[in-house]
Amino acid sequence: MEAKKKLNAPKVAATVDIEKVAEPTGNIYEAIIIIAKRAAQIADELKLEINEKMEEFNIPGEILEEVFENKEQIELSRYFENLPKPHLMALQEWLDGEIYYRYAESESKPD
């Protein structure tokens, strides 16, 4: 995920015009479902990204009593904690028109 996209979203929830959210689909419920699915994708991407970066700090055979705090690890954790929440990122992407969505076509089987 690009850092620019992560930081484009607001860090706190704010009131948004419901008509503006529903405009692309014409239905607020469809828009909310699309935004929610995108938020889940973003959360998965962030989780994968932080896990990959945290693996660098893992020491094989480390005993729990010997765990020590690493400054870089703490800074990395703080960076991810300070990012906007996934649902706010997804909402911002929706409002910016960056989310692609399509309706699944019903497939009819020939007789």
N, C-alpha and C positions, 0 to 999 in steps of 0.2 A: 504494500500500500504506500502511496506517496505521502510524504509528510505534509505537503501543501494541502492536500485534500483533508487530512486529519485536522489541521489547524484552521480550516476555513469555516468550520461549524462553530456555533456559539458554545461556550462551556456550561451555560445554565439554560434551562428551559424558559422559553418566552411564548407569549400568546401569538398564534399565527392565524391569519384569516382562513377560515374553513373553506370558503369558496375558492381561494387561491390553491389550497391543497387538493381540492376535488376537481379543479378545472381540467387537468389532462385526461382524466377518465370519465368525468361527468358523474361520478359516484364516490362519495366520501369513504364508503366502506371498502371499495376496491382499492382506493388510494392507500388507506391505512394498512390493508393486507400487503400491498406491494412494499410499502415502507418498512413494515415489520419484517418481511422476508429479507430485505436488503440489510436491515439492522443485524439480523442473525448472521448473515454472510460477513459483515464487517467485524462482528464480535469474534467469529471463527478465525478470520484473517489476523486480527490483533493477538488472539491467543496463540496462534501458530508462530507469529513473529516474536512475541516475547519469550515463548518457550525455546525457540531457536537461539535467541541471544543469551538466555540464561544458561543454556547448555555449555557455553564457553566457560562458565564459572564452576561447573561441576568437577569435582576431583574424585576419580575412581577410588573406591575403598575408604571413603571418608566416613568417620564415625560421628554419630550425632553430637557427642560431647565435644568434639573437636571443631565444630562449625564456628567459623569466624566471619565477621562482617567485612565485606569488601566494599570500598567506597564506590567503585564503578558500578557494582551491582545495585547499590542503594540509589545511585543517580539514575540508572536505567529504570528501576522500579518507580521512582518519583516521576520520571518522564511519562511513563505509561499511565500513571495515576492521574496526571494533570491533563491528559487528552480529553476531548469532549466524549461523552458517552456515545456508544454506537447508534442509539436511536436518534440522537441529535445530528450525528453525521449523516445518517440515512435521510432524515427530513431535509437537511440542507441540500443534499444531492438531488432529492426530488424537486425541491423548489427551484434549483438551478437547471433542471431538465437534463440531468446527467444519468438518470436511471432508465435503462431500456427494459421494457416489459412487453409481453405478448400473451395472447390468449391461446390456450391449447385448443387445437381443432379437434372436433370429435371425428374419429375415424369410423366410417361405416364399412362393414365387410360386405363384399359382393356375395349375392346369393348363389 
